[in-house]
Structures are given as C-alpha cells and as structure tokens.
Amino acid sequence: MGGTGFAAGFLGPLALTPAANQGPLLGIFITGPLGVLLGLVLFGVTRGLGLTAKRQWQVLKTFAVVIATATLYVCLPEPALNGEIVDAEVERCGPPSEGVDKAIGDWEKRIAKVTWSPARPGWEAYARRSAQEDNGAVVSVVVLRRNTLYEQRKPWNKGDITARGWKDVNKRQSYYISDPVGLCADYPAGKRLVRFVLYGGSALNSRAVEWPPTKLSHFLDLQVLDPVREEHRKFAEKQ
C-alpha cells in the first residue's frame, strides 16, 4: 500500500501536471505515508477477522487500486485561467506617450530594488521613442461586468473553454489597445465595449527577457484589450 501510494503520488503529477514542479512531493509526504498507515490498518483488520491469505491478497489488491485511482484523480490538473471578457464604458482615450513618464518612474523604483539583473542601456530613451511611434492607444474605462474564462486540462475535456458567468464589478481600469491609427475617434467617452483580455497580458504576469520590457503594453504595465475571439463569442452575450 505504501509503495502504491508513493508511486501514484510521485509519478502521477509528473505525467498529468508536469508544470507543477512540487507535484512529486505528494507521493513522498502524503500518499506514500498514508498508504503505509492504511496497509497496517488493513493488515490488522484482515488478521483480526481471520481471513485466509488468499482473501487478504484480494483485499490488498482492491485497496491498492482504490488508493492509486484516488491519488491519480487528485493529480489531475485544475482548469487554467484563460482570460476574461469585460463589459466596459469608455471614459477617455489617449496616446501611450501620456503615460510613459509615470511608467519610467515606476520602473526606476523597481530597478533600484533589484541587484541581480541590471537594466538594459538606454531603456528610458527607447521607451519614449516607442511610445511616440506607437499606433496604439490607452483607453480608460469603467469595467461594469466581467466574465472569467477557464481552459479545461483534464484528459477528457482538455482545451474546452468554460465561463464562470457575468459578475458585476464597477471598477475603473486602463487598457492598451492596438487598433489602427486614429482609433481614439472610435472610442468616445460613454461608448460601451465588450472586449477580451488575455490572462498574463501585463508585465506582472509575463516573463520578458528584456529588463525593463521592450513591449510597450508590458512597459506601461497594461493588459491588452482585444476583440472577442470567435470561440469566446457565446460567452460575450449579455445576460
């Protein structure tokens, strides 16, 4: 029983959730020791009931299958956050250059706290030049509602997208948008938007090689407001 619990708890996470680097600890510290304890209990119960050796082996095999199955089920990956659909109202729209000075100040503070990764040379000038030449914009909105989307990762539903359902928010937030030049004319104050925001679309969730990041939306620490994807349209319906 201990060997079964250890094997299932150690190898199960490696096969089913390889991204969870602490997964094998399940077999070492939890399912392995629990299997040993359960084996001792089963031994005492079967001996106390006077079961024959053949019957004891049957009980052992049955419970070994149960503990292996239960452990592997626990190891199955949970749904991963995919993104969210936001229902928002525009307050204002402006060029990225309006927020670049504040972003530079924020990055200077972050750089001052970090000693293990020096900032790339000329990053301030690069940021200002990128913001001036960029065709995108920064839109400030009031997020009225959001619908959080998840990607299923179990073997029988891997890749399926599910939604938690619309939730009232009423929160002010800024996003980066990359529509064609002149886009702010298409986003007047009071306009209602239903857009998709990909999870991990900001510098806080990204693992950019450059420090500070060269991607403008990451440098401004803004998520990107994209059109709703075709596979997500059914979740964008207003209910």
C-alpha positions in Angstrom: 0.0 0.0 0.0 2.9 2.4 0.8 4.6 1.6 -2.5 1.3 2.1 -4.4 0.6 5.4 -2.7 4.2 6.6 -3.3 4.3 5.6 -6.9 1.0 7.1 -7.8 1.7 10.3 -5.8 5.2 10.7 -7.3 4.7 9.6 -10.9 1.1 10.9 -11.3 1.9 14.6 -11.1 4.9 14.2 -13.4 2.7 12.7 -16.0 -0.5 14.6 -15.5 0.7 18.1 -14.3 4.3 18.4 -15.4 4.2 22.2 -14.8 3.7 21.7 -11.1 7.3 21.1 -10.1 6.4 20.3 -6.5 3.9 17.7 -7.6 6.1 14.6 -6.7 6.1 15.7 -3.1 2.6 14.4 -2.9 3.9 10.8 -3.0 6.8 11.5 -0.7 5.0 13.3 2.1 1.3 12.4 1.8 0.1 9.4 -0.3 3.2 7.3 0.5 2.9 7.6 4.3 -0.9 7.3 4.2 -0.5 4.2 2.1 1.7 2.7 4.8 -0.7 3.5 7.6 -3.7 2.2 5.6 -1.7 -1.0 4.9 -1.0 -1.5 8.6 -4.7 -1.0 9.4 -5.8 -3.4 6.7 -3.3 -6.0 7.9 -4.7 -5.7 11.5 -8.3 -5.9 10.3 -7.8 -8.9 8.0 -5.8 -10.8 10.6 -8.4 -9.9 13.3 -11.2 -11.2 11.1 -9.2 -14.4 10.4 -9.2 -14.1 6.6 -7.2 -16.5 4.6 -4.0 -15.4 2.9 -5.8 -15.5 -0.5 -8.6 -13.3 0.8 -6.0 -10.9 2.4 -4.3 -10.6 -1.0 -7.7 -9.8 -2.7 -8.4 -7.1 -0.1 -4.9 -5.7 -0.6 -5.2 -5.5 -4.4 -8.6 -3.9 -4.2 -7.5 -1.2 -1.8 -4.2 -0.7 -3.8 -6.4 0.0 -6.9 -8.6 2.4 -4.9 -5.6 4.4 -3.5 -3.9 4.6 -6.9 -7.1 5.7 -8.6 -7.9 8.3 -5.9 -4.3 9.6 -6.0 -4.3 9.9 -9.8 -7.6 11.7 -9.7 -6.3 14.2 -7.2 -3.3 14.8 -9.6 -5.5 15.8 -12.5 -4.8 19.4 -13.4 -7.3 22.1 -12.4 -8.7 24.4 -15.0 -6.3 27.2 -16.0 -7.3 30.9 -16.1 -7.6 31.8 -19.8 -8.7 35.4 -19.7 -11.9 37.4 -19.3 -14.5 39.2 -21.3 -15.1 42.7 -20.0 -18.2 44.8 -20.5 -17.0 48.4 -20.0 -17.8 52.0 -20.7 -15.2 54.3 -22.1 -14.2 57.4 -20.0 -11.3 58.7 -22.1 -8.8 57.6 -24.8 -5.3 58.9 -25.3 -1.9 58.1 -26.8 0.6 55.8 -24.9 3.1 58.7 -24.7 0.8 60.3 -22.0 1.7 57.6 -19.5 5.3 56.9 -20.4 6.8 59.3 -17.8 4.9 57.7 -15.0 5.9 54.2 -16.3 9.6 55.2 -16.4 9.3 56.4 -12.8 7.7 53.1 -11.7 10.5 51.1 -13.5 13.2 53.2 -11.9 11.8 52.2 -8.5 11.7 48.6 -9.4 15.3 48.6 -10.8 16.5 50.3 -7.6 15.3 47.3 -5.6 16.9 44.7 -7.8 20.6 44.0 -7.8 20.7 40.7 -9.7 19.5 42.0 -13.1 20.9 45.3 -14.5 18.7 47.3 -16.7 19.4 47.4 -20.4 21.3 50.5 -21.6 19.2 53.4 -22.9 15.8 51.9 -21.9 14.3 55.3 -21.0 15.0 56.8 -24.4 13.8 53.6 -26.1 10.6 53.7 -24.1 9.8 57.4 -25.0 10.6 56.8 -28.7 8.5 53.6 -28.8 5.6 55.5 -27.2 5.8 58.3 -29.7 6.0 56.0 -32.7 3.3 53.5 -31.5 0.0 53.4 -33.3 -1.9 52.1 -30.3 -3.7 53.9 -27.5 -4.5 53.8 -23.8 -8.2 53.7 -23.0 -9.6 54.4 -19.6 -12.8 52.6 -18.9 -15.2 51.7 -16.1 -15.5 47.9 -16.1 -19.2 47.2 -15.4 -19.1 43.4 -15.6 -16.6 40.7 -16.3 -16.9 37.0 -17.3 -13.9 35.0 -16.4 -12.9 32.2 -18.8 -11.1 28.9 -17.9 -9.4 26.3 -20.1 -10.1 22.7 -19.0 -7.0 20.5 -18.8 -8.3 17.0 -17.9 -7.7 14.3 -20.5 -11.4 14.0 -21.4 -12.1 17.8 -21.8 -8.6 19.2 -22.5 -8.8 22.5 -24.4 -12.5 23.2 -23.6 -13.3 26.7 -22.6 -15.8 27.3 -19.8 -17.0 30.6 -18.2 -17.8 31.5 -14.6 -20.6 33.8 -15.7 -21.0 37.6 -15.6 -20.1 39.3 -12.4 -20.8 43.0 -11.6 -17.5 44.9 -11.0 -17.9 48.7 -11.5 -14.2 49.3 -11.4 -12.1 51.9 -13.2 -9.2 50.5 -15.2 -6.9 51.4 -18.1 -6.0 49.1 -21.0 -3.8 49.2 -24.1 -5.5 48.8 -27.5 -3.7 48.3 -30.8 -6.3 49.2 -33.4 -5.3 51.2 -36.5 -4.1 54.8 -36.4 -6.8 57.3 -35.4 -8.5 54.8 -33.1 -9.3 57.3 -30.3 -12.0 58.8 -32.6 -13.7 55.4 -32.4 -13.7 55.3 -28.6 -15.5 58.4 -27.4 -16.5 58.9 -23.8 -19.6 56.9 -22.9 -19.1 54.2 -25.6 -19.9 50.7 -24.4 -17.3 48.0 -25.2 -17.4 44.2 -24.9 -13.7 43.0 -25.3 -11.5 40.1 -24.4 -8.5 40.4 -22.1 -5.9 37.5 -22.2 -4.6 36.3 -18.9 -0.9 37.1 -18.5 -1.0 40.2 -20.8 0.8 42.5 -18.4 4.4 42.8 -17.2 3.4 41.4 -13.8 2.5 38.1 -15.3 4.9 38.0 -18.2 8.5 36.6 -18.2 10.1 39.1 -20.5 13.8 38.6 -21.3 14.4 42.3 -21.6 14.6 44.4 -18.4 12.7 46.6 -18.4 10.5 45.0 -21.1 10.6 46.4 -24.7 7.0 45.5 -25.4 5.1 48.8 -24.9 2.0 47.3 -23.2 4.3 45.4 -20.8 6.3 48.5 -20.1 3.2 50.5 -19.3 2.0 47.6 -17.2 -1.3 47.4 -19.1 -3.3 44.5 -20.2 -4.4 44.5 -23.8 -8.0 45.0 -24.8 -8.7 42.8 -27.8 -11.8 42.0 -29.8 -13.7 39.0 -28.6 -12.4 35.8 -30.2 -14.7 33.6 -32.3 -14.5 30.7 -29.8 -15.5 33.1 -27.0 -18.4 34.8 -28.6 -21.0 32.7 -26.9 -19.7 33.9 -23.5 -19.9 37.5 -24.6 -23.6 37.5 -24.9 -25.2 40.0 -22.4 -27.3 38.1 -19.9 
